[in-house]
């Protein structure tokens, strides 16, 4: 199925529902020191504020939470030749680093968007679809990212959305602001890998900032494999904080602030989440 987008934004909730009226929040957090992930932190070392109110957090064992890797790849005509082969190799390297409990999906975009493989634990099927990508047309980055974000709706696990593009967005129907709003409502961390004109894409940086991800800029398609491998390794090193909101109204957008106050480290986490009216604490 190919989508040529004329879409209405949907409500994609970041909250994890534990009962029909009880909500908890899960936040992926990356802690870095000198460019390297910091391991071994305890829940007491984190300070998380929800709309300015300090919350009591716990750390989930990330090994028990499956990763859902959503490959969102630019397959426009400009990747013909060596870039196509490098992109396939990078995607396969990422799949090689997934575990049996993990799942993956593939979304491709050129002038249209193709949800090639829905989220599945059949990684050979994803690998086969990856090997059959066919470069064509122009580039609709924002439309592709939006379709990938909507695929995270009502799915368990941690979502890693990897966007790769080598050019500027020339064909999207959706505005960057609409896709950014969708990212605030989606349970996904967005990492982008950009080459050539793609590195000038401010919307991708805004998406990374909003979801706690990063933008990796590379000089050549030959660097794609190492970039994809780095993303998986970095994502696995993230802490998974969870809490039940206390002292804040349930609805509306909740601004998150996450820190490790007693250490001189860099902390990256999503900017916030959209609450649900009428929810109560467990």
C-alpha positions in Angstrom: 0.0 0.0 0.0 1.3 3.5 -0.9 0.1 6.6 0.8 0.0 9.9 -0.9 -0.9 11.9 2.2 -4.0 14.0 2.7 -4.0 13.2 6.4 -5.8 14.4 9.5 -3.6 14.3 12.7 -4.6 11.7 15.1 -4.2 11.4 18.9 -1.2 9.2 19.5 -0.7 8.9 23.3 2.6 8.5 25.1 0.9 7.4 28.3 1.0 3.7 29.2 -2.5 2.6 30.4 -2.4 0.2 33.4 -6.2 0.2 33.9 -9.1 1.9 32.2 -8.8 5.0 34.3 -5.2 4.8 35.7 -2.2 6.1 33.8 1.5 5.8 34.2 4.2 7.5 32.2 7.4 5.9 30.8 10.3 8.1 29.7 13.4 7.0 27.8 16.4 8.9 29.1 20.0 9.2 27.7 22.7 10.2 30.2 26.1 11.1 28.6 29.4 12.1 30.0 32.1 13.3 27.5 30.1 11.7 24.6 29.8 8.3 26.3 26.7 6.8 27.9 26.7 6.7 31.7 25.7 3.4 33.3 24.9 2.3 36.8 22.6 5.2 37.9 19.9 4.6 40.5 16.4 6.0 40.5 17.3 8.2 43.5 19.9 10.0 41.3 17.3 11.2 38.8 15.2 14.3 39.3 12.1 14.3 37.1 9.6 17.2 37.1 6.1 17.0 35.4 4.9 20.5 34.8 7.3 21.7 37.4 6.2 19.2 40.1 8.9 16.7 41.3 7.8 13.1 40.8 8.9 9.8 42.4 10.4 7.6 39.7 11.5 4.0 39.3 13.8 2.5 36.7 12.5 -0.4 34.6 14.9 -3.1 33.5 15.3 -2.1 29.9 16.2 -5.7 29.1 12.7 -6.7 29.8 11.1 -4.1 27.5 11.3 -5.1 23.8 12.6 -2.6 21.3 10.4 -1.7 18.3 12.8 -0.4 15.6 10.9 1.6 12.9 13.2 2.1 9.9 12.0 5.2 8.0 14.1 5.4 4.9 14.5 7.9 2.0 14.3 5.8 -1.2 14.2 8.8 -3.7 16.0 8.6 -7.0 19.2 10.2 -5.4 20.1 6.9 -3.6 20.5 4.9 -6.8 23.8 3.0 -7.0 26.3 2.9 -4.1 24.1 4.8 -1.6 21.3 2.2 -2.0 23.7 -0.6 -1.2 25.1 1.3 1.8 21.6 2.0 3.0 20.6 -1.7 2.8 23.8 -2.8 4.6 23.2 -0.2 7.4 19.6 -1.4 7.8 20.7 -5.0 8.0 23.4 -4.1 10.5 20.7 -2.6 12.7 18.5 -5.7 12.4 21.5 -7.9 13.3 21.7 -6.1 16.6 18.1 -6.7 17.6 17.2 -9.5 20.1 14.6 -12.2 19.8 12.1 -10.2 21.8 12.5 -7.1 19.6 10.5 -6.2 16.5 11.0 -4.1 13.5 9.1 -2.4 10.7 10.0 -0.6 7.4 8.6 2.6 6.0 10.0 4.1 2.8 9.4 7.5 1.3 10.1 9.2 -2.0 7.4 11.3 -3.6 4.9 8.9 -1.8 5.1 6.9 1.4 5.1 3.2 1.5 4.5 1.3 4.8 6.4 -1.7 3.4 6.4 -4.0 6.4 4.3 -3.6 9.5 5.8 -4.1 13.0 6.8 -7.8 13.2 9.2 -10.2 14.9 9.8 -11.7 11.5 13.1 -9.9 11.0 13.9 -11.9 7.8 10.8 -10.5 6.2 12.0 -7.0 7.1 15.4 -7.8 5.7 13.9 -9.0 2.5 11.8 -5.9 2.0 14.9 -3.8 2.7 16.9 -5.6 0.0 14.1 -4.8 -2.5 13.9 -1.1 -2.0 13.6 0.7 -5.4 14.9 4.3 -5.7 12.4 6.5 -7.4 11.1 10.1 -7.5 11.6 13.0 -5.1 11.6 13.3 -1.3 8.8 13.6 1.2 10.5 13.4 4.6 7.8 14.8 6.9 5.1 12.7 5.3 7.3 9.6 5.9 8.0 10.4 9.5 4.3 11.0 10.2 3.3 7.6 8.8 6.1 6.0 10.9 4.9 7.9 14.0 1.3 6.7 13.6 2.5 3.1 13.4 3.5 3.3 17.1 -0.1 3.7 18.2 -1.3 1.2 20.9 1.8 -0.9 20.6 3.8 -2.2 23.6 7.5 -1.8 23.9 10.0 1.0 23.4 9.9 2.7 20.0 13.1 3.6 18.2 12.3 5.5 15.0 15.3 5.8 12.7 14.9 8.3 9.9 17.5 8.4 7.1 17.6 10.9 4.3 20.2 12.3 1.9 18.2 15.3 0.7 15.9 18.2 1.5 12.2 17.7 1.8 10.7 18.6 -1.6 7.3 16.8 -1.7 5.6 16.6 1.7 2.0 17.6 2.1 2.2 17.9 5.9 3.8 20.9 7.5 6.8 20.3 9.9 4.7 21.8 12.7 2.0 19.2 12.2 4.5 16.3 12.3 6.2 17.9 15.4 2.9 18.0 17.2 2.3 14.3 16.3 5.8 13.4 17.7 4.8 15.0 21.1 1.9 12.6 21.2 3.8 9.5 20.1 5.7 7.0 22.1 8.9 7.1 20.0 12.4 8.4 20.2 13.4 9.8 16.9 17.0 9.5 15.6 17.9 11.0 12.2 20.8 10.2 10.0 21.4 12.9 7.4 23.8 13.3 4.5 24.2 16.0 1.8 21.3 18.5 1.8 19.5 16.5 4.4 21.8 17.9 7.1 20.1 21.3 6.7 16.8 19.9 7.8 15.8 21.9 10.9 12.5 19.9 11.3 14.5 16.7 11.9 16.4 18.5 14.7 13.2 19.7 16.2 11.8 16.2 16.1 14.9 14.8 17.8 14.8 17.4 20.5 11.1 16.9 21.2 11.4 13.1 21.5 14.8 12.9 23.3 16.7 11.6 20.2 19.6 12.9 18.2 20.6 13.9 14.6 23.7 12.2 13.3 25.3 14.0 10.4 27.5 12.0 8.1 29.6 13.0 5.1 29.1 9.9 2.9 26.7 6.9 2.6 29.7 4.8 3.5 29.2 6.0 7.1 25.6 4.8 7.3 26.4 1.4 8.8 28.4 2.8 11.7 25.8 5.5 12.3 23.0 2.9 12.5 25.1 0.6 14.8 25.8 3.6 17.1 22.1 4.4 17.3 21.2 0.9 18.5 24.0 0.8 21.0 23.1 4.2 22.3 19.4 3.4 22.5 20.1 0.2 24.5 22.1 2.3 27.0 19.2 4.6 27.8 17.4 4.4 31.2 13.7 3.7 31.2 12.1 5.8 34.0 8.5 5.3 35.0 6.2 7.1 37.4 2.5 7.8 38.2 1.9 11.6 37.9 1.2 13.2 41.3 0.2 16.8 41.9 -0.6 17.7 38.3 -3.8 17.9 36.3 -4.3 14.9 34.0 -5.1 16.6 30.8 -3.2 18.8 28.3 0.5 18.9 27.4 2.8 18.0 30.3 6.3 19.6 30.2 9.0 17.2 31.4 12.3 18.1 32.9 14.8 15.3 33.7 18.2 15.9 35.4 20.9 14.1 37.4 21.6 17.0 39.7 24.6 15.6 41.6 26.6 14.7 38.4 28.0 16.9 35.7 26.4 15.0 32.8 24.2 15.7 29.8 20.7 14.4 29.9 18.3 13.9 26.9 14.7 13.0 27.3 11.4 13.8 25.5 10.1 17.3 26.0 6.8 16.2 27.4 3.6 14.1 26.8 -0.1 14.6 26.3 -2.2 13.7 29.3 -5.7 12.2 29.3 -8.6 14.0 31.0 -10.3 12.0 33.8 -7.3 9.8 34.6 -6.4 9.0 38.2 -3.3 7.8 40.0 -3.0 4.0 40.7 
